[in-house]
């Protein structure tokens, strides 16, 4: 872990040195010296890590290296803060004397550590850096693979439980209207979640159930949490409710949860009634509750299900045999066993050789391979982790024997071994996932932006930019099975990921021991004093005791804090601003769930190191005011969940790459031109804006425009040459038709049009875009009656969505059109008479969904 911390510090210093020399305010030589000497220490840490378990002095030396590295980061960042905020008073040598004195002290400590390593006998083994040719290019692979939206990696890991899977599916799809509850029981890592997910995604289950909900029951989940999450999952199902109505109270609860509000004002009884009504109206539902820990939780929840009598089913996974037998007393619990020798070998080799079909070890690897299987002990999680790790190494006797030797030295701790074997660049990236709530699905885009803001991803290296490298890091973690991809994008890139509970616990333990990131769970409201936190990053889950923000009693006000994250809280107080005032080194602020603080603290304006600001407010009002941003020159990501009006200060955000939910007019549009690093932009236009000056902006890859009537300029389709994704919500200026296909960015892969009210069929234009893979025409995007996809049109299209085109009556698909189409979704096009016959010629078509189409039903 210390290796990763030192490596991270070296990366940050290298980033500083790549910038403008004047921005270092006279510290150039000192930063160069610190970087060089920290690199020396990095080389000795690998040997130190191997010896620290047997030598207390070596362990102490490593801790001192970690502490001095943190000291280097604090010193440099404090220096830059003072120099930037108070340039006049900080310009003289005298005013900087105290800082240079601290530099000398740190240099003395580093020299002492280098001398001490001689006495400890540590040798320079070099750092475990990236081996570039080991990392598979995800983009090259995605060109050969096509994914329907929602695909994940579950099916590849099902070995040994085929009969169990069939039995569960058979029971869940059996006839009968009475509620049926099944349980899946087994120890950690045996594959309960993987098997349940495979059942959940099976075609038989999708055909049988009108609505499905997957709920992960975390350690700190309350009954109300579980109930709210089930409601949220079910209301996302696009099925119109006919003939029945909800009670006013239940309708209010469900509407609020659909918009992701907190529901604090509703009692457990109210929410149970709302869920019960929702299930009865929805029809036959499947609810899977993953990792239920107690009988009491189920007893309080089941009243929402028991009298629905519409064929609904519940499947629970649990580690407790007692819980499993209790929830389904009339059915035997499905108890999962360890894999036998043959099954273990099959799963292991499946992971070692992911691109091949191999059933036996090669002769020279047989002895080492059988010993590795013995160490795994038939536990699927161990087999998957160790097999995935070996897939990234050479298949030689020497390498496998070295793995056996290291495992023996680590007492066969496979989880720790797989973490230790990570390249340095990935260790901190993996640990960062502990910031998110246990078992939650994490948005890949959010995680990658956090990595970049924290400088965990190196800057441009050759022709490879941070965004690309961040994606490669995430793909590598998934190939090592340390993260599971639960949802992929159309091109195969991860869209959402999650981490197994045991790996999350390992991350939490390592993070806390090394002051990397501390997680505070759902604290008791009766807590009088906060936990002492010395971490440089902190993430809160749930309610935060008021004492955390009391300057007289809080132990949290550490000036070294870099990251403040808060998820699911509803009691951040206005004095948060006073608290932030002392955290001048903050790099990341990520708040989600707070509903009272709709005006962001003005103190944020002075956090000059801030690179990531995300503030999601769960209230009808949303964020009403954003402070001045003109001092935040390093800000890369600015995101809220509500439309905010920005009046000034944008021009200074030279480093920003992601700006979402900004409302602007002509004044701000002119300032946006200056943001040359911007890659993702999501804005609302409240007046007509001319975008032609944006032609100089070559970096923008994703653009979402929301406009009031007639405010969407035609240039939105033409002036961004690097654009891959484009979303247009609103009527085009002067109600013009689409421009010629040659005017569109030729690299465009994803296009969404909504509320455009086009009167001319857009297909003759759009079908000529050479790289378009996903097309969505939604909510009156087209107001005509006829639509034609010509012969050989849409050569790369994978997914087509037609939603609420209320006047569409006839659709023709020519021979050879959309020849690669995999997924077709048609929703709310009630006047469409029939599906075009041309669809029968598309051999690649795997999924057709018809939703709210009069008397038509969903076909999958």
N, C-alpha and C positions, 0 to 999 in steps of 0.2 A: 504493500500500500504506500509506503514512504517513497518508493520509486516513482509511482504515479504522481505523487504530490510534487516531487522535485522536477519531474518531467514537465508538469503543468506550468510550474514557475518559469522554467527555461523557455517554454513556448511563449509565455506572456512577454518575457524580456525580448525575445526575438521579434515578436510583433511590434513592440515599441521601437526597436532599432530599425525596422523597415519603414517607419513613418518619417515624418519631417524632423530633421535634427533639432530645429529650433523649438519643437514642442517638448523636448526633454529638458529645457531650461538649465543647461550646463551640467547635466548628469550623464552625458554620453559616455565618458571614459569609465565612470563608476558602474554603469549598467553593463558595459562590455566586460568589465572585470568580474562582476557578480555572475554574469551568464557563463563565463568560461570556467570559473571555479565550481559553480553548481554542477556543471557538466562533469567535472572531475569526480565530484562526490557521487553522482549518478552511476558512474561506472563501478564504484565499489559497493553500492547498495545491493546489487544482485548477489554478491558473495555473502554480504551481511545477512540478507534474508534467509539464506540457506543455513546459517550458523546460529541465528538468534535464539532458537528454541533450546539449544544446549549451552549457550553462553549468555549470562545475564549482562555482562559488560557490553557485548555486541548489541544486545537489545536496547540498552540505554543509549549507546552511540547512535543507533538508528532513530530513536525518539528525539535526540538532540539535533540530528540532521533535519528531521521534519520541522521542529520548532524554529530552527534558524531560517529555514526556507520560508515559513510563514512570516517571519520577521522581515525577510527581504521583500516579500510582496507588500506588506503593510508599509514599510518605509518608502518604497518607490511610489505607491499609490497616494500616500499622504503628501509626499513631496509634490506630486503632480497636481493634487487637489489645491494645495496652498498656492502654488505658483499660478494656477489657472484662475482661482477665485480672487486672489489679492496680488496681481502682477506688479503693482507699483510698490507696495510695501515689501515685496519679496524679491525685488530686483538687486538689492545690494548684497555683497558677500557677507556682511555682518548679519543680515537677517536670515541668511541660509546657514549660518555657522552651526546651529544646533543639529541641522540635518546632516551636515558633513561629519560631525562628531559621531552621530549614530552610524553612519556608513563605516567609519573607522572601527567602531565596536563590532559590527557584523563581520567585517573583514578579519578582525582578530579571532572571532569565534570560528569562522570557516577555516582559517589557517590552523587553528587548534584541532579541529575535527580531522583535517587531512593528516596532521602529524599523529594523531591518536590512532588512525587506522593502521599505521605501520606497527604500532605496539600490539594491535589486535590481530595482526597477520592477515588483513583483508587484501585481496588482490582485485585488480580491475578486470571483471568479466564482461564488461560492456553492458549496454542496456538492451532489454528485450524489445527492440523496435519492430516496426512493421516490416514484414516480408512481402513486398508489393505483389510478387507473382502468386502469392497464396490467395490473394483476395480476388474472387471472381467478379468481373465487371457486371453489375446488375443490369445495366442498360443493354449490354450485348445479349444477355440471357433473355431479357424481356422481349427482345425482337423476335425470339423464337417461340415464346410462350404467350398465350392469350388467356386472360383471366376474366371470368364473369364477375361483376362487382359483388363482393361479399365472400369470395373464395378465401379459404384459409388452409393451414397446413395439417389439420387434424387427421384426415384420412390416411396420411402416410405413416402414422404412428400406431395404427390399430393392428396389433399382433397378439394372438392368443385369446382374444375375447370375442371371436366371431359368433359363436353360439350364444353367448350371453347377450350380445347385441341383438341378434334375431329374436331372442325370447323377450327382451324388453320392448322392442318395437311391436311385437305381436300382442303383448299385453296392453300397451298404450293404445293401439288401434282397434282393440276388441270392441264389439258392440255393447250397448248398454248406456243408459243415460246417467246412472248413478256415478258420483265422484269416485275415481280410483286413484289411490296414492301408492307409489312404488318407491323403494329405497335402494340405493347403491352404496355398499359399505366396503371400506378398505383402508389400509394404512396410507400415510403420506407417500406420494410418489408412485403409487401402484397403478394409476391411470384412470381414476374415477372421473375426473373432469374431461379427459380426452374421450373416454367412452361415451359419457353423457353428451358431449358436444357432437360426436359422430351420430348419435341417435337423433339429436335435435335438428341436424341438417339433412337427415335422410329424406329421399323423395317421398317415401311412404308417409312420414310424419307431416311433411309440407302439404301433401294432398288431403290428409285426414283432418287437420286442425285449421280452423279459420284464423286463429291468432295464436302466436307463441310468445313467451316471455322467458328470458334467461336472467336470473338474479344471482349474483355472487354475494354470499352472506359473510361479511367481514367480521373480524374479531370484535369490533366495537359497534356492530350494527344493532340498532334498537328495532322493536317490532314496527314502530312507525316508519323507520327507514325502509324496511323490507316492503311494507305495504305501499309506500309512495313509489318505490322503484318498480313494483309490479304494475301499478297504474301507468307510470310513465312508459313502460315497454308496450303495454297493450294499446294505449291511445295513439301510438305511432303507427299502428296497423291501418292502412288506408281502406277501411271498410265503412261505407255510409250506414248509419243506423236508421232503420225504417220501422214504422208501425209502433215503436215503443219510445217512451221518453224517460229521461232521468229525472229524479226529483231535483228541485232547484238547488238544494244544498250539495248534492252529489255532482251536479253539473258544474257548479262553481269550483269544487275541489278538483275535479278532473281537468277543467279548463286551466286552472292555475298550475297544475303539475305538468300539463302539456307545454306550458310556457316556461317550465323549469323554475317556478317560484318555490319558496320554502314551506308554505302551508303551516306556518307556526300557529295560526289561530284556530286550527281544526284539531279536535280531539281524536284519540285512537278509535273511538266508537264511530265517529263521523266518517273517518277514512275507510274503516271496514265496510260500512254500509255502502259507500261510494264504489268500492272495489267489487262488492257483491253484485250491485246493480249493473256495473260495467260488464262483468263476466256473463251475466244472464242475457244482456242485450247483444254482446259480441257474438255469442254462440260458443261452439266447441273450442275450448282453449287448452293449450299445453303450457304449464308453468314448471320450469326447472329451477330448483333452488340449490345452488352449489355450496357445499361445506356448511351444512347446518350442524350446530354444536350442541344444542340442548333440546330436550323434550318440551321444556316450558315455552320456548319461542314458537314451536310448531303449534302447541295447544292454543296459544293466543291468536295465531294467524288463521288456523283452519276454519274458524267460523265464517270467514269470507267466502269459503268454497263449498262447504258441506251440503247446502240446500240449493245449489244452482241447478242440478239435475238436467244438464244439457250435454252430457258426455265429456265434460272437461276432465283433464288428467293432471296429476302432479307427480314429478319425479324429484326426489331429494338425494343428494350425495352427502355422505357423512363418514367420519372416522370411527364413530361410536356404534358398535353393534346394538347397544341398548336403545339408542335413538332410532336406528334403522328398524328394529322390531316394533318399536312403539308407534311410529307414524303409519305403518302399514300392517296392522295386527292380523288382517285376513289374508295377507300374502307374505310368503317367505322373502326375506331381504336377499338381494343379489349381492353375495359376498365375493369380492374379487380375490383371487389367489396370486401367489408369485408365479412367474413364468417358469416352465420347465426348461431343461437344457437345450432342446431343439428350438423352442420358441425364443429363448434368450439369444441363441446364435443368429436366428433369422432377423430379429429386430436389430441386434448389434451390427450385423453386416449391412443391413439396409441403411444404417446411418453412416457407416464407414465408407460405403460405396454408393452415394446417393444417386449417381447417374448410371449405375449398372445394376444387373441382377446377379447377385452372388449368394450361393447357398452354403459354401464351405470355405474355411480358411485356406490360403495358399500353404503349401507344405512347409515352407520355411517359417511361416508365421503361426502355425498351428499351436505349438507349445505355449508361446506367449499369449496368443489369443484365448486359449482355453483358461489360462490363469486369470486373464482380465475378466472373463465371464464369471469365474468363481468369485472374484472380488465383488462383482456387481450383485451377486446373490439372487438373481431373478427379478430384481426390482426394475420395472420399466424405466423409471426416471434416470437411474444410474446408467443403464444400458444406452439410453438415448444421449445423455450428456457425454459419456466417455466415447461412444461411437462417433458422435458429431465432432468431438475434439480431434480424434484420430483421422477424420476425413480431411482435416486441414494440415496434416503432417505427411511426411514420406512414409510409404508402406514398406519399411525395412525392418529387419530383426533388431538392428541397433537402436532405432528410434523406439520401437515398442518395448524393448528391454529397458531403455532409459525411463519410459513411462512407468513400468512396473517398479523400478528401483525408487523413483520419486514417490509413487503412491505408498510404498512400504514405509518410506521415511516419514510420510504424513499420516501414518496409521490408516491408510485406505480411505481417507476423507475425500471422496470424489468431488463434492461440491467445491471445497476449498481449492483442490487441485485444478479444476477447470477455470476457476477465477485466476489463480496464480499463473496459469499458462496464457492468459490474455496478453496481447501486445500492450505496451504502456499506454498507447493512445486510447485504448478501449476500456481500461480499468476504471477510470473516473467516469467515463460515459455510462458504463454499466451501473456503477454505484448511484448515479444520479436518479435512476428510476425509483429509488426508495422514497423520493419526495412525494410520489403519487400514492394514493390510498391503496392498500393491500387488495389485490385481485382485480383492480380496475383496469379497464381498457384505456390505454394512453394513445392520444393522437400522435402519430409519427411526426407530423409537421411541427407540433408544439414542442415535442422533445428535441428535435433537431435544432430548432431556433434557440432553445435554452442552452444546448451544447455550444452553439456558436457564440452566444452572448457571454458565456463563461470562458471562452477561449479554449475549450476542450477539443475543438477542431482547429487544426492549423490553418493559417491563411493560405492564399493562393500559392500553389506549388506547381511550377510549370504552367500548363494550361488548365489545371484542375482547380476549381473554386471551392470555397467552403461548403456550399450547398451540396455539391456532388460528393465531396468527401464525407459529409455527415450522413448522406444516404448510404455510402459504402460501409461506414461504420455500423449502421443499423442492420444492413444486410448481413454483415459478418457476424454480428451477435446472434442473428436468427439462424445462420448456418451452423453455429456452435450450439444451438438449442438453448441458449441462455435467455433469450426472449422468444415468445411464440407469437407469430403473426396471426392475428385473429381476423384481419380483413386486409385485402390487397386492392390496389388501384388497378385500373384497366390494363396497365403496362407491366404489372407484376411487382411494382414497388410496394413496400409495406405502407398501409394506411393507418392501421391500429395494431398495437402490440400489448401483450400482458406478460407478467413474470410469475412463475410458480411461487407459491407461498414460502417454500423452504429457501428458494433463492432470494426472495425478498427479505427474509429474516437474516440471511447471511449478509446481504447488502447493508441492512440496518446495523448489524453488529460491527462490521468493518468500518462503516461510516462514523459511528459514534466513537469507536476506539481511537480513530485518527482525526477527530474534529473536522471531518469532511462535511457531513450533513447530519443534522439531528432532527428527528421526527417526534413531534409531540402529538399524542393521540387525543381521543375525546376525553378531556380532563373532567373530573368531577366538579360540579358547581360549588361544592362545599370546600374545594381546595383553598387553603388560606395563603399558601405561598407557592410561587412557581418553581418548577424544577430548575436547578442551576444549569444553564446552558453556556457552554464555551465553544460551541461549533461555529464555524465560519459561515455556515448556511443553516437555515432553520425552516422547517415546513410544519404548519399546524393543520391538523385534521379535526374538524369539529369545533366545539365551543372553546373559546380562550378565556381563562379566568381574568377578571379585570385587573388583578395585581400585575399581570405581565406588562401593562402599560403605565404602571404607577412608578414614577421615577424614584420614589422613596423606598419602595420595597422590591422592585424588580431586579433580578439578576441577569436580565436579558440584554440590557443596554450595553452591549460590547461594541466598541468602536471598530472592531475588525470584521463585523458581519458583512458578508458580500451578497447574500441571497435571503430574501424574505418572501415566503410562500404561505398562502393560507387558503384552504379548501373547505367549503361547507360551513364556514363560520357565519354567525348572524349577530355578532356583538362587538365588532371592531368599533372602538369609540373615536370621537373626534380628536381626543388627545393623542391619537396615533401620529398626528403631525408632529407633536413635540417629541415623540419617540423617534421618528424618522430623522429629525434634525440632527441627532447625534450620530447617525449612521451614514457618514459622508462617503464611505467607500462602497455603498450598495451598487451592485451591478444588475441585479434582477429583483423586480417586484412583480409577483404573480398572485393576484387575489381573485377568488371565485366563490360566490355564495353570499357575500356581504350585501345586505339590502338597505342599510341605513346611511352608509357613507356614499352618497351620490355626487358629492363634490370632492374631488381628489385634493388631498392636502397640498397647500401651496409650497410646503417644504420640498416637495419633489423637484421643484425648479432648480434647486441648488445641488442636486445629486449628479455631479458632472460625469461620474463614472458609469451612470446608468446606461445599460445597453438593451434592456428588455423591460417593457412596461405593459402588463396585461391586467385589466381590471374588469371583471365580469360581475355585473350587479343583477341580482335576482329580484327585480321589482318592476312595477309598471312604468316607473319614471325613468329608470336607467341612469346613466351618467349624465349629469346636467352641465357640468363645468370641468374643463381641463385647464390646469395652470399653464403658464408660459413655458414653452419648450426650448427657447432660444439658446439656453446654456447647455443643452443636452446633445453635444456634438457627436457623441459616440452611440446614440440611441439607434438600435437596429430594428427593433420591433415595437410597434405601438398598436394595441388592440383592445377594444371594449366590445360589449355585446349590445350596445345601444348607440344610436346615431348622435354624435357630438359635433358641435360647431367649433371649428378652429379658426380663430381670427388672425393670428399672427404667429411668428416664431418658427414656421415650417422651414423657411429658407436656410436656417442654421443646422438642420438635421442632415448633414452631409453623408452620414454613415447608414441612414435608415434603409432597410431592405424590405420591411413588411409594415404597411400602414393599412389598418382596416377600420371600417365604420366611421369614417370622417365625413362630415357634411360640409360642403364648400360651394362657393360661387366663383366668380371670375377672379377675385383677388387671390384666393388661395390657389386656384388653378395655376396662376402665374408663378406662385412660389413652388408648386410641385415640380415645375420644370427643372428647378435647381437640384432636385434629389436624384442625382445621376446613378446612385447605387440601388435605387428602388427596384425590387424584383416582384413584389406582390402588392397590389393596390386595390382597395375596396372602398369606394366613396359614393356619396349621394350628391347629386348636382341639384341645387335649388334654383338654378337659372341656366340659361343656355351658355355654354362655354365653348370657346374655339380651342381645339386641341392640336392644331397644326404645329405650334412651337415644340410639341413633344417629340417631333421627329429626331431630335438630338438625343433622346433618351433611349439608349440601345439595350439597357439591361432588363427592362420590364418583361416578365414572363407570364404573369397572371394578373388579369384586370377584371374587376367586377364594378359595373356602373349601375347605380340606381338613380332614376331621374323622374322628376315631376313631368307632367305632360309637355311633350315637345322639347325637352331639355337635353335629350341624348343626341350629341352631334354625330354626323356621319363619319367624321374622321376617326371615331372610336374603332372602326373596322380596318383602318388603313395605315395609321401612323406609327404603329409599334412593331417594328420588324422582327423582334425576338419573341413575340407573344406565342405562348403555347396554349394558354387557357383564356377564354373570353366569356364573360357573362354580361348580358345586357338586359336590364329590367326597366322597361319604360318605352314610351312612344318616341320614335325617332323624330328629330327636328324636321319640320315642314312635311311630315308624313311621306317621306320619300321611300322608294323601294330599295332593296339591298344594292350595294355597289357591285361591279363586276368581280368575278372570283379572282381575277388577277390582282385586284387591289388589296385582297386580304393577306395577312401574314402567311407565307407559304408553309411555315412550320406549325401552324395551328393544329392542335390535336383534340381539343375539347371546346365545344361551343354550346352555350345555353342562351336562348332567347325567350323572354317572357313579357307579356303585356305590350308587345310591339305593334299589334293590330295591323300587320302587313296584309294588304289586299291582293298582292300578287304572289303566286306560289313561289316560296323561297328555294324549293328543291333544285330547280335547274341551275341555280347559282351555287348552292352549297355542295351539291354532288360532285362538283369539279375541284373541290379542295383536296389536294393530293395526299395529305397526311391526317385528315380528320378521322378520329377513332370513336369519339363519343359526341352525339348530337341530341340535345333536348329542346323541344319546342313546347313551351308550357304557357298556360293561362292566357289564351287569346294572342299567342305569338303570331298566329296566322288566322285571318278572319274569312278565308275563302271556303268554297264548297269542294273544290277538287284539288288533288295533289298527285304529282307524278314523279316517280323515281325512274330515270331513264336507263336504258340498257348500258351496262358497264359503269354506271354511276356509283359514287361512294366506294372507291376501290379498297380503302383501309378501314371502313366503318365496322366497329365491334359492337356498339350498343346504341340503340335508338329509343328515345322516350318521346311519346306524343301524349300530352296531358292537357285536358280541358280545352281542346280545339273545338269549340261548341258548334260551329257551323260546318265542320268537315263531314261530307257525305260519301264521297268516293275517293279511293286511293288506289293508284295503279303502280305496280312494280314490274319493270321491264326485265327481260331475260339477261342474267349476268349482273344485275344491280345488287349492290351490297353483298358481294360474294363471300365476305369474311364475317358477316354479322353473326354474333353469338347470342345476344340478348335483345328482346323487343318488349317494351312496356307500353301499353296503351291504357290510359286512364281518363275517364270522364268525357270521352268523345262519343256522346250518346246518339248522335245522328249518323255515325259511320255504319253503313249498311252491312259490310262484310269485310273479312280479311282478303287482301289481294291474292290472287292465285299464284302470282310470281314468288311468293314466299316459299312455296313448295319446292322451288328449284335451289333454295339456299341450303346446302348440305351442312354448313357449319352451325346452323341455328340450333341452340341447345335449350333456350328458355323463351317462352312467350307468356306474358302476364296480361290478362285483360281484367281491368278493375273498374267498377261502377259503369258498366256498359249495358244498362238496361237489364235484360234477362240473361245476359251472358255471364259466365262464371270464370273464375281464375283457372287458367291452364298452365301447367308447369312441365 
